Amino acid sequence: MPEDDDEALGELLVRAARGQRRRWRDTLAPWDLSPHHARALRVVTDRAGMRLSDLAEALHIAPRSATEVADALQARGLVERTPDPTDRRAVVLTPTAGGRLVQQEIAAARAADNRDLFARLDAADRATLARILRTLAD
């Protein structure tokens, strides 16, 4: 494949990723959450009772940054800190009822947005795209 074709493919991939990030930000607008905070809420909701260090690891961020993210989510009433039952010196993050509800609403909105986006492709093209993206992601 000529080098110019590789460059064009790279640009198309970047454009598609930027478009998806923009759609994600737009989808989150009703909840006034950043994609980073929404991802953290999903992680805490999926793994209720996790330590800040586990959140940092899951998000691939520094522990100090995880503290800031947890503070922001707690200030919004989406998560709470509770004592770790196995270590009195530590705390764990758990989603509040409101946090679980917001996470469910966001997941539904994102699923609807993804359906709209990928409806542009027929089933065979979606399967091919999935196969190609899995190959590139590995």
Residue pairs with C-beta under 8 A, 6 or more apart in sequence:
13 136
20 117
21 35
23 113
23 117
24 35
24 110
24 113
25 34
25 35
27 106
27 109
27 110
27 113
28 34
28 35
28 38
28 106
30 109
31 38
31 102
31 105
31 106
33 41
33 76
33 102
33 106
36 59
36 69
37 69
37 72
37 73
38 106
39 59
40 55
40 59
40 66
40 69
40 70
40 73
41 73
41 78
41 79
41 95
41 99
41 102
41 103
41 106
42 103
42 106
42 107
43 50
43 55
43 58
43 59
44 50
44 55
44 73
44 79
44 93
44 94
44 95
44 99
45 95
45 99
45 100
45 103
47 54
47 58
48 93
48 94
48 95
49 92
49 93
49 94
50 58
50 92
50 93
51 84
51 90
51 91
51 92
51 93
52 63
52 66
52 67
52 70
52 91
52 93
53 63
53 66
55 66
55 69
55 70
55 93
56 62
56 63
56 65
56 66
59 65
59 66
59 69
61 69
70 79
70 81
70 93
73 79
73 93
73 99
74 80
74 81
77 96
77 98
77 99
78 95
78 96
78 98
78 99
78 102
79 93
79 94
79 95
79 96
79 99
80 93
80 94
80 95
80 96
81 91
81 92
81 93
82 91
82 92
82 94
83 90
83 91
83 92
84 90
84 91
84 92
85 92
95 103
118 126
121 129
